[in-house]
Amino acid sequence: MAASRADLAFLYRRAAFGARPAELDAAVAAGYEAAVDGLLGARALGGDGTAAEPPPVLASPLPPPPAAGPGRGRPRGARGADQRPGP
């Protein structure tokens, strides 16, 4: 069963931000499954199912925070058990 233009317009509204008339014409010509594959990015896969492009290299993780030294063990304004509010 061929998908109607209304079916594909609904798909594009729900899965993306809608389609321009030319995009919708191309989707109707290609068929429903091809439109779904296009929206899901299946064309970015190579013939063997692996990514056609390698994933981007992200920046290395942030360095660990500095160790707490004298006077740096508590956040500003925090009170410990030994520091009770005054009268």
Secondary structure, DSSP 4 states (H G I P E B T S, - for coil): -PPPHHHHHHHHHHHSS---HHHHHHHHHH-HHHHHHHHHTGGGB-TTSSBSSPPPPPPPPPPPPPPP-TT-SS-TT---TT-PPP-
